[in-house]
């Protein structure tokens, strides 16, 4: 296993742990608030707001892992009709478009950073940059993954397993 593969594995594990902690925190806050409201006629003021923010973070971090594993919705009908070179061109074009969109996400967050930083959450008083700032991480991570895939497609180093995942042939990937 190469050094880059190990780094990737560690980063994926960190993201997965973050997802578990966010989901557990969200569940605990919502469940605790329900118990307090129905059982004791009280509740945590911060629970609804923070569970909503946790859900935003959970969604954006999950999008990175879903993109990494090719788990987003794709239309493979056309790509399956193409040969290996056509598939490589589609991989390159797709990842170029995704990289541009992820860069726009990052840049849009950068442009609005001052607005987000100056706003505070109504209940917990948290700066909204901590909520919307996850777009920095998501945009950068997806752009990086797409850039690596783009370079691999351009130099012709896309693995057969990667081609299989791109075309939706998961049974072929399992055989390699």
C-alpha positions as CSV (number, residue, x, y, z in Angstrom):
1,X,0.0,0.0,0.0
2,X,1.4,3.4,-1.0
3,X,1.8,6.3,1.3
4,X,-1.0,8.2,-0.6
5,X,-3.3,5.2,-0.2
6,X,-2.6,5.1,3.5
7,X,-3.3,8.8,3.9
8,X,-6.5,8.4,2.0
9,X,-7.6,5.5,4.2
10,X,-6.8,7.6,7.4
11,X,-8.8,10.6,6.0
12,X,-11.7,8.3,5.1
13,X,-11.7,6.8,8.5
14,X,-11.7,10.2,10.2
15,X,-14.6,11.3,8.0
16,X,-16.5,8.1,8.9
17,X,-15.9,8.6,12.6
18,X,-17.1,12.2,12.2
19,X,-20.3,11.0,10.6
20,X,-20.9,8.5,13.4
21,X,-20.3,11.2,16.0
22,X,-22.6,13.7,14.2
23,X,-25.4,11.1,13.8
24,X,-25.0,9.9,17.5
25,X,-25.0,13.6,18.7
26,X,-28.1,14.4,16.6
27,X,-29.9,11.3,17.8
28,X,-29.0,12.0,21.5
29,X,-30.2,15.6,21.3
30,X,-33.5,14.8,19.6
31,X,-34.2,11.8,21.7
32,X,-33.3,13.6,24.9
33,X,-35.4,16.6,24.0
34,X,-38.4,14.4,23.2
35,X,-38.0,12.6,26.6
36,X,-37.7,15.9,28.4
37,X,-40.7,17.5,26.7
38,X,-43.1,14.6,27.1
39,X,-41.8,13.3,30.4
40,X,-40.8,16.4,32.3
41,X,-42.5,19.3,30.4
42,X,-39.1,20.9,29.8
43,X,-36.4,20.7,27.1
44,X,-33.1,21.8,25.8
45,X,-33.3,25.0,23.8
46,X,-30.2,24.3,21.8
47,X,-31.3,20.8,20.7
48,X,-33.3,21.6,17.6
49,X,-30.8,24.1,16.3
50,X,-27.7,22.0,16.9
51,X,-29.3,18.8,15.5
52,X,-30.2,20.8,12.3
53,X,-26.5,22.0,12.0
54,X,-25.3,18.5,12.7
55,X,-27.5,17.2,9.9
56,X,-26.0,19.8,7.5
57,X,-22.5,18.7,8.4
58,X,-23.5,15.1,8.1
59,X,-24.9,15.6,4.7
60,X,-21.9,17.5,3.3
61,X,-19.3,15.1,4.7
62,X,-21.4,12.2,3.5
63,X,-21.4,13.7,0.0
64,X,-17.6,13.6,-0.1
65,X,-17.6,9.9,0.8
66,X,-20.4,9.1,-1.6
67,X,-18.5,10.9,-4.4
68,X,-15.3,9.0,-3.5
69,X,-17.1,5.6,-3.7
70,X,-19.1,6.5,-6.9
71,X,-22.4,6.2,-4.9
72,X,-24.1,9.3,-6.4
73,X,-26.8,8.8,-9.0
74,X,-25.3,8.3,-12.5
75,X,-26.6,7.5,-15.9
76,X,-24.6,4.7,-17.3
77,X,-26.7,3.8,-20.3
78,X,-24.7,5.9,-22.8
79,X,-21.3,5.2,-21.3
80,X,-21.8,1.4,-21.5
81,X,-22.2,1.8,-25.3
82,X,-18.7,3.3,-25.6
83,X,-15.4,1.6,-25.8
84,X,-12.5,2.1,-23.4
85,X,-11.3,5.4,-25.0
86,X,-14.8,6.8,-25.0
87,X,-15.2,5.9,-21.4
88,X,-11.9,7.6,-20.6
89,X,-13.1,10.7,-22.3
90,X,-16.4,10.6,-20.4
91,X,-14.6,10.1,-17.1
92,X,-12.3,13.1,-17.9
93,X,-15.2,15.3,-19.0
94,X,-17.3,14.4,-16.0
95,X,-14.6,15.0,-13.5
96,X,-13.7,18.3,-15.1
97,X,-17.3,19.4,-14.7
98,X,-17.4,18.2,-11.1
99,X,-14.1,19.8,-10.3
100,X,-15.4,23.2,-11.7
101,X,-18.7,22.9,-9.7
102,X,-16.8,22.0,-6.5
103,X,-14.5,25.0,-7.0
104,X,-17.5,27.2,-7.4
105,X,-18.9,25.8,-4.2
106,X,-15.6,26.7,-2.4
107,X,-15.4,30.1,-4.0
108,X,-19.0,30.9,-3.2
109,X,-18.4,30.2,0.4
110,X,-15.3,32.3,0.3
111,X,-17.2,35.2,-1.2
112,X,-19.9,35.0,1.4
113,X,-17.6,34.2,4.3
114,X,-17.9,37.7,5.8
115,X,-21.7,37.5,5.8
116,X,-21.7,34.1,7.4
117,X,-19.2,35.1,10.0
118,X,-21.2,38.1,11.0
119,X,-24.4,36.2,11.5
120,X,-25.1,34.2,14.7
121,X,-27.4,31.4,15.4
122,X,-30.5,32.6,17.2
123,X,-30.4,30.2,20.2
124,X,-26.8,29.0,20.6
125,X,-25.1,32.2,19.3
126,X,-22.7,30.2,17.1
127,X,-21.2,32.1,14.2
128,X,-22.9,30.8,11.0
129,X,-19.6,30.3,9.4
130,X,-19.3,27.2,11.5
131,X,-22.4,25.9,9.8
132,X,-21.9,27.0,6.2
133,X,-18.1,26.7,6.4
134,X,-18.4,23.0,5.8
135,X,-18.7,24.0,2.2
136,X,-15.0,24.8,2.2
137,X,-14.2,21.3,3.2
138,X,-16.7,19.7,0.9
139,X,-15.7,21.8,-2.1
140,X,-12.0,21.3,-1.6
141,X,-12.3,17.5,-1.0
142,X,-14.5,16.8,-4.0
143,X,-12.4,19.1,-6.2
144,X,-9.3,17.2,-5.1
145,X,-10.8,13.8,-5.8
146,X,-12.1,14.9,-9.2
147,X,-8.7,16.4,-10.1
148,X,-7.0,13.2,-9.3
149,X,-9.5,11.2,-11.4
150,X,-9.2,13.8,-14.2
151,X,-5.4,13.4,-14.3
152,X,-5.6,9.6,-14.2
153,X,-8.1,9.7,-17.1
154,X,-5.9,12.1,-19.1
155,X,-2.8,10.0,-18.7
156,X,-4.7,6.8,-19.2
157,X,-4.1,5.3,-15.8
158,X,-7.8,4.7,-14.9
159,X,-7.9,1.2,-13.4
160,X,-10.3,-1.4,-14.8
161,X,-12.1,-1.3,-11.4
162,X,-12.6,2.4,-11.7
163,X,-13.9,2.0,-15.2
164,X,-16.3,-0.6,-14.0
165,X,-17.6,1.6,-11.2
166,X,-18.0,4.5,-13.6
167,X,-20.1,2.4,-16.0
168,X,-22.1,0.7,-13.2
169,X,-20.6,-2.7,-13.8
170,X,-20.0,-3.6,-10.1
171,X,-19.9,-7.3,-10.7
172,X,-16.9,-6.8,-13.1
173,X,-15.2,-4.8,-10.5
174,X,-15.5,-7.5,-7.9
175,X,-13.8,-10.0,-10.2
176,X,-10.6,-7.8,-10.5
